[in-house]
Structure formats: C-alpha cells, structure tokens
C-alpha cells in the first residue's frame, strides 16, 4: 500500500505540481529528472557518476529526437586529453574537463581541443565549488563552472 501511495505521490508531484508551477511542456523530461534525482540522492559524487549523468543526458537527447548525440573521450598522441566530448549531429558540440579541486586556471588541453575541434562550448568543472546561477551554454569560450551548475542544464 505504501509503495502504491509513494508512486502516486511522485506522479502527482512531477506531473501536476511542478508542471503547473514551471509551465513544463515536456513531461517525459521531468520523469527522467525525477529518476535522476532519486538515483543521485545520497550518492557520493565521483567521476564515474558524472560520466553516467552525462551519458543519461545524451541518451535522453537521442530518445527525444533532439538530434544524433555521441559521447567521447578525447586524447591525442602528445598525451593531451579531455574527459568528455559531446557530438551533436556529427559536429563537436561541447567539451567537459573534470578537476577534483577548484582552479582559477583553465586546462591547457581543454583550450587546445576547444580551438582544434571548434566546439561551441568548453567547460572545466570542479566538484567542490558551490552551485552558481549561470547559463553555461551562453558561453562560447572555455569556462570554469561548478559541476552542479553544468548538470542542472543537461536535462
């Protein structure tokens, strides 16, 4: 009985309360967000969980017909590397470089691959920085952002 009530409460919260307040048009995206929140609650933040979150976003974009998306790791013969490259419709879209601690200096590899691949966006994210109200995808140059800020904009 409790599980049935819990499921109905989540459906009501997602499908009615949040949609009405936020004027959400794509209810399926809210379902995916709720699944992510439930799975992430209480989990330890790690590189692998971040990779999984980016993968879920790529899968969602593909599933909802927003384009043909792929997720890659980038490394060249000179050992320069960037953790994630998201490709949209065969065009490099954005790069993500993960740093465990906050740094004021951009990764040279991130800047290099941003220029080489001509990605629209390049993000250096850190796990220990606090959320910032900022639209990362308005930036067309490499920027440093908290991981929570970037993830909040992937869904």
Buried (B, 14 or more C-beta within 10 A) or exposed (E): EEEEEEEEEBEEEBBEEBBEEEEBEEEEEBBBBBEBEEEEEEEEEEEEBBBBBBEBBBEBBEEEEEEEBBBEEBEEEEEBBBBBBBBBEEEBBBBBBBBEEBEEEBBEBBBBBBEEBEBBBBBBBBBEBEEEEBEBBEBEEBBBBBBBBBBBEBB
